[in-house]
Amino acid sequence: MVIDYDKATNNLTIGFDGEIDHHSCNEIAVLSDDAIRKYLPQRVVFDFKNVRFMDSAGIGMIIGRYKQLLRFGGKAEMKNINNEIKRIFSMVGIFKIIPLVD
């Protein structure tokens, strides 16, 4: 997982790696929450470029980070989502609350 904060724009990018499943979600959630609390960003971009697989636990983890971000007045976006994950996100309606950007 890669966490990159841009102080000039107050944007935080959280880049996920490998698989996001029930085995990895807790660690990802803790690291993401720590970064959100540390930087209090205006915008968080969840980058899925290096994600090969994600299950329903991953969806819950993303929604949880989105809710935490809202408490601090921030917004979330997602990028670099492969077609399989994009199809899953579309089915559950996540793009209605967290937009997909290029």
A tleap script that builds the chain and sets N, CA, C and O, in Angstrom:
source leaprc.protein.ff14SB
mol = sequence {
  NMET VAL ILE ASP TYR ASP LYS ALA THR ASN
  ASN LEU THR ILE GLY PHE ASP GLY GLU ILE
  ASP HIE HIE SER CYS ASN GLU ILE ALA VAL
  LEU SER ASP ASP ALA ILE ARG LYS TYR LEU
  PRO GLN ARG VAL VAL PHE ASP PHE LYS ASN
  VAL ARG PHE MET ASP SER ALA GLY ILE GLY
  MET ILE ILE GLY ARG TYR LYS GLN LEU LEU
  ARG PHE GLY GLY LYS ALA GLU MET LYS ASN
  ILE ASN ASN GLU ILE LYS ARG ILE PHE SER
  MET VAL GLY ILE PHE LYS ILE ILE PRO LEU
  VAL CASP
}
set mol.1.N position { 0.848 -1.173 0.000 }
set mol.1.CA position { 0.000 0.000 0.000 }
set mol.1.C position { 0.893 1.236 0.000 }
set mol.1.O position { 1.889 1.307 0.721 }
set mol.2.N position { 0.513 2.199 -0.823 }
set mol.2.CA position { 1.278 3.437 -0.937 }
set mol.2.C position { 0.372 4.597 -0.523 }
set mol.2.O position { -0.743 4.735 -1.025 }
set mol.3.N position { 0.862 5.422 0.391 }
set mol.3.CA position { 0.117 6.600 0.836 }
set mol.3.C position { 0.938 7.823 0.460 }
set mol.3.O position { 2.099 7.954 0.849 }
set mol.4.N position { 0.312 8.725 -0.311 }
set mol.4.CA position { 1.012 9.913 -0.794 }
set mol.4.C position { 0.158 11.136 -0.487 }
set mol.4.O position { -0.985 11.235 -0.934 }
set mol.5.N position { 0.719 12.059 0.272 }
set mol.5.CA position { 0.016 13.285 0.627 }
set mol.5.C position { 0.644 14.460 -0.097 }
set mol.5.O position { 1.862 14.639 -0.063 }
set mol.6.N position { -0.188 15.264 -0.757 }
set mol.6.CA position { 0.260 16.481 -1.437 }
set mol.6.C position { -0.174 17.669 -0.593 }
set mol.6.O position { -1.347 18.045 -0.586 }
set mol.7.N position { 0.776 18.251 0.113 }
set mol.7.CA position { 0.477 19.351 1.029 }
set mol.7.C position { -0.080 20.571 0.294 }
set mol.7.O position { -0.943 21.269 0.827 }
set mol.8.N position { 0.400 20.837 -0.917 }
set mol.8.CA position { -0.030 22.021 -1.673 }
set mol.8.C position { -1.515 21.967 -2.018 }
set mol.8.O position { -2.193 22.994 -1.990 }
set mol.9.N position { -2.023 20.787 -2.341 }
set mol.9.CA position { -3.438 20.649 -2.720 }
set mol.9.C position { -4.296 20.054 -1.607 }
set mol.9.O position { -5.520 20.000 -1.720 }
set mol.10.N position { -3.648 19.610 -0.539 }
set mol.10.CA position { -4.326 18.939 0.575 }
set mol.10.C position { -5.081 17.697 0.092 }
set mol.10.O position { -6.197 17.419 0.532 }
set mol.11.N position { -4.442 16.957 -0.827 }
set mol.11.CA position { -5.004 15.717 -1.354 }
set mol.11.C position { -4.176 14.530 -0.888 }
set mol.11.O position { -2.949 14.594 -0.809 }
set mol.12.N position { -4.871 13.457 -0.585 }
set mol.12.CA position { -4.239 12.219 -0.139 }
set mol.12.C position { -4.573 11.132 -1.147 }
set mol.12.O position { -5.739 10.935 -1.490 }
set mol.13.N position { -3.556 10.428 -1.621 }
set mol.13.CA position { -3.774 9.281 -2.503 }
set mol.13.C position { -3.404 8.028 -1.735 }
set mol.13.O position { -2.322 7.924 -1.158 }
set mol.14.N position { -4.327 7.081 -1.743 }
set mol.14.CA position { -4.086 5.792 -1.104 }
set mol.14.C position { -4.092 4.746 -2.207 }
set mol.14.O position { -5.134 4.441 -2.787 }
set mol.15.N position { -2.917 4.204 -2.486 }
set mol.15.CA position { -2.774 3.200 -3.535 }
set mol.15.C position { -2.740 1.807 -2.932 }
set mol.15.O position { -1.880 1.487 -2.111 }
set mol.16.N position { -3.681 0.995 -3.350 }
set mol.16.CA position { -3.786 -0.374 -2.841 }
set mol.16.C position { -2.976 -1.323 -3.716 }
set mol.16.O position { -2.772 -1.057 -4.900 }
set mol.17.N position { -2.512 -2.431 -3.136 }
set mol.17.CA position { -1.738 -3.441 -3.849 }
set mol.17.C position { -2.332 -4.827 -3.628 }
set mol.17.O position { -2.852 -5.132 -2.555 }
set mol.18.N position { -2.247 -5.653 -4.655 }
set mol.18.CA position { -2.589 -7.059 -4.525 }
set mol.18.C position { -4.063 -7.335 -4.384 }
set mol.18.O position { -4.860 -6.963 -5.245 }
set mol.19.N position { -4.426 -7.985 -3.306 }
set mol.19.CA position { -5.802 -8.386 -3.056 }
set mol.19.C position { -6.377 -7.610 -1.879 }
set mol.19.O position { -5.715 -7.412 -0.860 }
set mol.20.N position { -7.612 -7.180 -2.037 }
set mol.20.CA position { -8.339 -6.531 -0.943 }
set mol.20.C position { -9.451 -7.495 -0.566 }
set mol.20.O position { -10.488 -7.563 -1.226 }
set mol.21.N position { -9.216 -8.238 0.507 }
set mol.21.CA position { -10.186 -9.238 0.936 }
set mol.21.C position { -10.256 -9.266 2.462 }
set mol.21.O position { -9.646 -8.436 3.138 }
set mol.22.N position { -11.001 -10.223 2.990 }
set mol.22.CA position { -11.195 -10.245 4.441 }
set mol.22.C position { -9.884 -10.431 5.203 }
set mol.22.O position { -9.816 -10.099 6.387 }
set mol.23.N position { -8.850 -10.950 4.559 }
set mol.23.CA position { -7.554 -11.122 5.220 }
set mol.23.C position { -6.777 -9.809 5.326 }
set mol.23.O position { -6.037 -9.603 6.288 }
set mol.24.N position { -6.942 -8.927 4.348 }
set mol.24.CA position { -6.132 -7.715 4.306 }
set mol.24.C position { -6.880 -6.449 4.715 }
set mol.24.O position { -6.255 -5.417 4.961 }
set mol.25.N position { -8.205 -6.515 4.792 }
set mol.25.CA position { -9.001 -5.297 5.015 }
set mol.25.C position { -8.704 -4.586 6.324 }
set mol.25.O position { -8.670 -3.356 6.356 }
set mol.26.N position { -8.491 -5.311 7.383 }
set mol.26.CA position { -8.259 -4.664 8.677 }
set mol.26.C position { -6.988 -3.815 8.648 }
set mol.26.O position { -6.987 -2.670 9.099 }
set mol.27.N position { -5.917 -4.383 8.118 }
set mol.27.CA position { -4.656 -3.635 8.041 }
set mol.27.C position { -4.797 -2.418 7.130 }
set mol.27.O position { -4.321 -1.334 7.467 }
set mol.28.N position { -5.441 -2.589 5.990 }
set mol.28.CA position { -5.649 -1.477 5.061 }
set mol.28.C position { -6.480 -0.381 5.717 }
set mol.28.O position { -6.168 0.802 5.586 }
set mol.29.N position { -7.537 -0.775 6.424 }
set mol.29.CA position { -8.412 0.195 7.089 }
set mol.29.C position { -7.644 0.994 8.142 }
set mol.29.O position { -7.784 2.215 8.218 }
set mol.30.N position { -6.841 0.316 8.946 }
set mol.30.CA position { -6.079 0.993 10.006 }
set mol.30.C position { -5.091 1.989 9.401 }
set mol.30.O position { -5.017 3.135 9.844 }
set mol.31.N position { -4.332 1.559 8.392 }
set mol.31.CA position { -3.352 2.457 7.768 }
set mol.31.C position { -4.031 3.639 7.087 }
set mol.31.O position { -3.546 4.767 7.168 }
set mol.32.N position { -5.154 3.382 6.413 }
set mol.32.CA position { -5.891 4.453 5.736 }
set mol.32.C position { -6.470 5.430 6.750 }
set mol.32.O position { -6.359 6.644 6.577 }
set mol.33.N position { -7.088 4.907 7.807 }
set mol.33.CA position { -7.657 5.770 8.845 }
set mol.33.C position { -6.595 6.641 9.499 }
set mol.33.O position { -6.823 7.823 9.759 }
set mol.34.N position { -5.428 6.048 9.764 }
set mol.34.CA position { -4.335 6.814 10.367 }
set mol.34.C position { -3.915 7.976 9.467 }
set mol.34.O position { -3.689 9.088 9.945 }
set mol.35.N position { -3.811 7.712 8.163 }
set mol.35.CA position { -3.407 8.761 7.219 }
set mol.35.C position { -4.474 9.849 7.122 }
set mol.35.O position { -4.148 11.034 7.057 }
set mol.36.N position { -5.737 9.456 7.111 }
set mol.36.CA position { -6.822 10.444 7.029 }
set mol.36.C position { -6.831 11.329 8.275 }
set mol.36.O position { -6.999 12.544 8.174 }
set mol.37.N position { -6.654 10.726 9.436 }
set mol.37.CA position { -6.614 11.516 10.675 }
set mol.37.C position { -5.374 12.403 10.748 }
set mol.37.O position { -5.438 13.523 11.254 }
set mol.38.N position { -4.265 11.910 10.249 }
set mol.38.CA position { -3.013 12.671 10.295 }
set mol.38.C position { -3.058 13.903 9.395 }
set mol.38.O position { -2.660 14.992 9.810 }
set mol.39.N position { -3.538 13.735 8.169 }
set mol.39.CA position { -3.482 14.814 7.187 }
set mol.39.C position { -4.767 15.624 7.053 }
set mol.39.O position { -4.732 16.755 6.569 }
set mol.40.N position { -5.915 15.059 7.479 }
set mol.40.CA position { -7.216 15.713 7.320 }
set mol.40.C position { -7.367 16.307 5.912 }
set mol.40.O position { -7.583 17.510 5.759 }
set mol.41.N position { -7.254 15.458 4.894 }
set mol.41.CA position { -7.262 15.959 3.515 }
set mol.41.C position { -8.636 16.434 3.063 }
set mol.41.O position { -9.663 16.002 3.588 }
set mol.42.N position { -8.637 17.332 2.077 }
set mol.42.CA position { -9.898 17.754 1.461 }
set mol.42.C position { -10.407 16.670 0.529 }
set mol.42.O position { -11.614 16.506 0.349 }
set mol.43.N position { -9.468 15.925 -0.069 }
set mol.43.CA position { -9.844 14.890 -1.029 }
set mol.43.C position { -8.934 13.681 -0.858 }
set mol.43.O position { -7.722 13.814 -0.684 }
set mol.44.N position { -9.547 12.496 -0.911 }
set mol.44.CA position { -8.788 11.254 -0.914 }
set mol.44.C position { -9.084 10.541 -2.223 }
set mol.44.O position { -10.241 10.375 -2.611 }
set mol.45.N position { -8.020 10.123 -2.892 }
set mol.45.CA position { -8.163 9.334 -4.114 }
set mol.45.C position { -7.725 7.912 -3.794 }
set mol.45.O position { -6.578 7.672 -3.419 }
set mol.46.N position { -8.652 6.973 -3.947 }
set mol.46.CA position { -8.346 5.561 -3.776 }
set mol.46.C position { -7.874 5.038 -5.130 }
set mol.46.O position { -8.639 5.028 -6.094 }
set mol.47.N position { -6.626 4.609 -5.204 }
set mol.47.CA position { -6.029 4.159 -6.461 }
set mol.47.C position { -5.944 2.630 -6.475 }
set mol.47.O position { -5.266 2.024 -5.645 }
set mol.48.N position { -6.645 2.026 -7.431 }
set mol.48.CA position { -6.733 0.572 -7.539 }
set mol.48.C position { -5.821 0.004 -8.622 }
set mol.48.O position { -6.013 -1.132 -9.056 }
set mol.49.N position { -4.840 0.774 -9.061 }
set mol.49.CA position { -3.982 0.369 -10.177 }
set mol.49.C position { -3.368 -1.013 -9.983 }
set mol.49.O position { -3.300 -1.790 -10.936 }
set mol.50.N position { -2.926 -1.331 -8.791 }
set mol.50.CA position { -2.230 -2.598 -8.534 }
set mol.50.C position { -3.087 -3.633 -7.816 }
set mol.50.O position { -2.558 -4.563 -7.207 }
set mol.51.N position { -4.414 -3.478 -7.885 }
set mol.51.CA position { -5.313 -4.434 -7.231 }
set mol.51.C position { -5.723 -5.505 -8.236 }
set mol.51.O position { -6.236 -5.199 -9.312 }
set mol.52.N position { -5.492 -6.751 -7.874 }
set mol.52.CA position { -5.845 -7.882 -8.735 }
set mol.52.C position { -7.209 -8.466 -8.397 }
set mol.52.O position { -7.887 -9.011 -9.268 }
set mol.53.N position { -7.615 -8.354 -7.129 }
set mol.53.CA position { -8.844 -8.995 -6.663 }
set mol.53.C position { -9.409 -8.207 -5.498 }
set mol.53.O position { -8.664 -7.640 -4.698 }
set mol.54.N position { -10.737 -8.177 -5.406 }
set mol.54.CA position { -11.394 -7.568 -4.255 }
set mol.54.C position { -12.704 -8.296 -4.002 }
set mol.54.O position { -13.438 -8.605 -4.941 }
set mol.55.N position { -13.000 -8.570 -2.736 }
set mol.55.CA position { -14.266 -9.208 -2.393 }
set mol.55.C position { -15.163 -8.228 -1.632 }
set mol.55.O position { -14.853 -7.040 -1.543 }
set mol.56.N position { -16.259 -8.723 -1.093 }
set mol.56.CA position { -17.238 -7.855 -0.419 }
set mol.56.C position { -16.654 -7.165 0.810 }
set mol.56.O position { -17.092 -6.071 1.167 }
set mol.57.N position { -15.687 -7.778 1.453 }
set mol.57.CA position { -15.039 -7.125 2.594 }
set mol.57.C position { -14.333 -5.849 2.133 }
set mol.57.O position { -14.286 -4.861 2.867 }
set mol.58.N position { -13.794 -5.872 0.936 }
set mol.58.CA position { -13.143 -4.692 0.381 }
set mol.58.C position { -14.125 -3.562 0.138 }
set mol.58.O position { -13.806 -2.393 0.360 }
set mol.59.N position { -15.317 -3.911 -0.317 }
set mol.59.CA position { -16.357 -2.897 -0.519 }
set mol.59.C position { -16.697 -2.236 0.807 }
set mol.59.O position { -16.792 -1.011 0.891 }
set mol.60.N position { -16.878 -3.034 1.824 }
set mol.60.CA position { -17.172 -2.499 3.155 }
set mol.60.C position { -16.050 -1.627 3.682 }
set mol.60.O position { -16.300 -0.608 4.327 }
set mol.61.N position { -14.805 -2.025 3.409 }
set mol.61.CA position { -13.656 -1.243 3.856 }
set mol.61.C position { -13.636 0.126 3.165 }
set mol.61.O position { -13.364 1.139 3.809 }
set mol.62.N position { -13.917 0.160 1.878 }
set mol.62.CA position { -13.937 1.426 1.138 }
set mol.62.C position { -15.049 2.328 1.667 }
set mol.62.O position { -14.831 3.522 1.873 }
set mol.63.N position { -16.226 1.773 1.885 }
set mol.63.CA position { -17.353 2.558 2.419 }
set mol.63.C position { -17.011 3.101 3.804 }
set mol.63.O position { -17.348 4.243 4.118 }
set mol.64.N position { -16.354 2.309 4.624 }
set mol.64.CA position { -15.956 2.763 5.957 }
set mol.64.C position { -14.992 3.940 5.900 }
set mol.64.O position { -15.114 4.874 6.692 }
set mol.65.N position { -14.024 3.908 4.966 }
set mol.65.CA position { -13.080 5.015 4.834 }
set mol.65.C position { -13.792 6.252 4.307 }
set mol.65.O position { -13.483 7.375 4.706 }
set mol.66.N position { -14.750 6.039 3.406 }
set mol.66.CA position { -15.555 7.153 2.883 }
set mol.66.C position { -16.326 7.827 4.023 }
set mol.66.O position { -16.357 9.055 4.110 }
set mol.67.N position { -16.938 7.038 4.884 }
set mol.67.CA position { -17.695 7.610 6.006 }
set mol.67.C position { -16.782 8.367 6.962 }
set mol.67.O position { -17.151 9.428 7.466 }
set mol.68.N position { -15.605 7.832 7.210 }
set mol.68.CA position { -14.669 8.542 8.090 }
set mol.68.C position { -14.270 9.870 7.457 }
set mol.68.O position { -14.212 10.893 8.139 }
set mol.69.N position { -14.001 9.855 6.179 }
set mol.69.CA position { -13.613 11.066 5.477 }
set mol.69.C position { -14.705 12.130 5.544 }
set mol.69.O position { -14.409 13.315 5.695 }
set mol.70.N position { -15.949 11.717 5.434 }
set mol.70.CA position { -17.065 12.661 5.527 }
set mol.70.C position { -17.087 13.373 6.873 }
set mol.70.O position { -17.415 14.557 6.942 }
set mol.71.N position { -16.745 12.666 7.936 }
set mol.71.CA position { -16.718 13.267 9.273 }
set mol.71.C position { -15.731 14.428 9.357 }
set mol.71.O position { -15.906 15.350 10.154 }
set mol.72.N position { -14.692 14.372 8.523 }
set mol.72.CA position { -13.688 15.432 8.511 }
set mol.72.C position { -13.943 16.440 7.400 }
set mol.72.O position { -13.124 17.330 7.173 }
set mol.73.N position { -15.060 16.313 6.711 }
set mol.73.CA position { -15.410 17.267 5.662 }
set mol.73.C position { -14.717 17.036 4.333 }
set mol.73.O position { -14.690 17.933 3.491 }
set mol.74.N position { -14.159 15.859 4.129 }
set mol.74.CA position { -13.451 15.559 2.890 }
set mol.74.C position { -14.312 14.851 1.862 }
set mol.74.O position { -15.441 14.448 2.142 }
set mol.75.N position { -13.759 14.708 0.672 }
set mol.75.CA position { -14.424 14.017 -0.423 }
set mol.75.C position { -13.524 12.882 -0.893 }
set mol.75.O position { -12.311 12.902 -0.686 }
set mol.76.N position { -14.143 11.895 -1.528 }
set mol.76.CA position { -13.392 10.742 -2.016 }
set mol.76.C position { -13.624 10.542 -3.506 }
set mol.76.O position { -14.672 10.893 -4.048 }
set mol.77.N position { -12.612 9.967 -4.151 }
set mol.77.CA position { -12.680 9.584 -5.556 }
set mol.77.C position { -11.930 8.270 -5.710 }
set mol.77.O position { -11.136 7.891 -4.850 }
set mol.78.N position { -12.193 7.576 -6.825 }
set mol.78.CA position { -11.478 6.343 -7.120 }
set mol.78.C position { -10.921 6.414 -8.530 }
set mol.78.O position { -11.486 7.081 -9.398 }
set mol.79.N position { -9.807 5.721 -8.757 }
set mol.79.CA position { -9.237 5.692 -10.102 }
set mol.79.C position { -8.526 4.363 -10.346 }
set mol.79.O position { -8.248 3.598 -9.423 }
set mol.80.N position { -8.241 4.119 -11.635 }
set mol.80.CA position { -7.498 2.927 -12.064 }
set mol.80.C position { -8.149 1.621 -11.623 }
set mol.80.O position { -7.479 0.733 -11.096 }
set mol.81.N position { -9.447 1.508 -11.839 }
set mol.81.CA position { -10.182 0.308 -11.443 }
set mol.81.C position { -10.286 -0.629 -12.643 }
set mol.81.O position { -10.704 -0.213 -13.723 }
set mol.82.N position { -9.905 -1.895 -12.455 }
set mol.82.CA position { -10.011 -2.843 -13.562 }
set mol.82.C position { -11.489 -3.175 -13.826 }
set mol.82.O position { -12.359 -2.881 -13.005 }
set mol.83.N position { -11.747 -3.779 -14.962 }
set mol.83.CA position { -13.125 -4.019 -15.393 }
set mol.83.C position { -13.917 -4.911 -14.441 }
set mol.83.O position { -15.113 -4.696 -14.248 }
set mol.84.N position { -13.269 -5.905 -13.849 }
set mol.84.CA position { -13.973 -6.801 -12.927 }
set mol.84.C position { -14.431 -6.051 -11.675 }
set mol.84.O position { -15.582 -6.183 -11.259 }
set mol.85.N position { -13.549 -5.279 -11.086 }
set mol.85.CA position { -13.903 -4.514 -9.888 }
set mol.85.C position { -14.896 -3.413 -10.242 }
set mol.85.O position { -15.804 -3.122 -9.464 }
set mol.86.N position { -14.730 -2.803 -11.406 }
set mol.86.CA position { -15.658 -1.769 -11.855 }
set mol.86.C position { -17.080 -2.333 -11.975 }
set mol.86.O position { -18.050 -1.672 -11.603 }
set mol.87.N position { -17.192 -3.544 -12.491 }
set mol.87.CA position { -18.507 -4.198 -12.614 }
set mol.87.C position { -19.128 -4.426 -11.233 }
set mol.87.O position { -20.322 -4.196 -11.043 }
set mol.88.N position { -18.334 -4.869 -10.288 }
set mol.88.CA position { -18.833 -5.101 -8.923 }
set mol.88.C position { -19.273 -3.785 -8.297 }
set mol.88.O position { -20.352 -3.711 -7.708 }
set mol.89.N position { -18.455 -2.749 -8.416 }
set mol.89.CA position { -18.808 -1.439 -7.866 }
set mol.89.C position { -20.086 -0.892 -8.508 }
set mol.89.O position { -20.911 -0.280 -7.830 }
set mol.90.N position { -20.244 -1.111 -9.793 }
set mol.90.CA position { -21.463 -0.660 -10.474 }
set mol.90.C position { -22.691 -1.376 -9.938 }
set mol.90.O position { -23.733 -0.757 -9.719 }
set mol.91.N position { -22.567 -2.678 -9.728 }
set mol.91.CA position { -23.709 -3.462 -9.226 }
set mol.91.C position { -24.158 -3.003 -7.849 }
set mol.91.O position { -25.356 -2.977 -7.567 }
set mol.92.N position { -23.213 -2.642 -6.989 }
set mol.92.CA position { -23.580 -2.232 -5.628 }
set mol.92.C position { -23.861 -0.738 -5.518 }
set mol.92.O position { -24.280 -0.266 -4.462 }
set mol.93.N position { -23.634 0.011 -6.599 }
set mol.93.CA position { -23.963 1.430 -6.609 }
set mol.93.C position { -22.966 2.343 -5.938 }
set mol.93.O position { -23.313 3.465 -5.571 }
set mol.94.N position { -21.742 1.896 -5.766 }
set mol.94.CA position { -20.753 2.708 -5.053 }
set mol.94.C position { -20.403 3.995 -5.810 }
set mol.94.O position { -20.028 4.995 -5.198 }
set mol.95.N position { -20.528 3.964 -7.149 }
set mol.95.CA position { -20.191 5.160 -7.925 }
set mol.95.C position { -21.182 6.295 -7.700 }
set mol.95.O position { -20.921 7.428 -8.106 }
set mol.96.N position { -22.306 6.012 -7.064 }
set mol.96.CA position { -23.269 7.064 -6.735 }
set mol.96.C position { -22.746 7.941 -5.596 }
set mol.96.O position { -23.152 9.095 -5.461 }
set mol.97.N position { -21.850 7.392 -4.781 }
set mol.97.CA position { -21.334 8.170 -3.648 }
set mol.97.C position { -19.847 8.501 -3.788 }
set mol.97.O position { -19.387 9.523 -3.280 }
set mol.98.N position { -19.096 7.637 -4.478 }
set mol.98.CA position { -17.670 7.882 -4.681 }
set mol.98.C position { -17.419 7.831 -6.187 }
set mol.98.O position { -17.454 6.755 -6.783 }
set mol.99.N position { -17.167 8.984 -6.806 }
set mol.99.CA position { -17.009 8.993 -8.257 }
set mol.99.C position { -15.705 8.346 -8.740 }
set mol.99.O position { -14.700 8.310 -8.030 }
set mol.100.N position { -15.762 7.848 -9.949 }
set mol.100.CA position { -14.605 7.313 -10.642 }
set mol.100.C position { -14.014 8.436 -11.499 }
set mol.100.O position { -14.726 9.076 -12.273 }
set mol.101.N position { -12.703 8.669 -11.353 }
set mol.101.CA position { -12.031 9.727 -12.131 }
set mol.101.C position { -10.944 9.093 -12.992 }
set mol.101.O position { -10.509 7.969 -12.743 }
set mol.102.N position { -10.521 9.828 -14.000 }
set mol.102.CA position { -9.442 9.339 -14.888 }
set mol.102.C position { -8.103 9.591 -14.287 }
set mol.102.O position { -7.083 9.250 -14.887 }
savepdb mol mol.pdb
quit
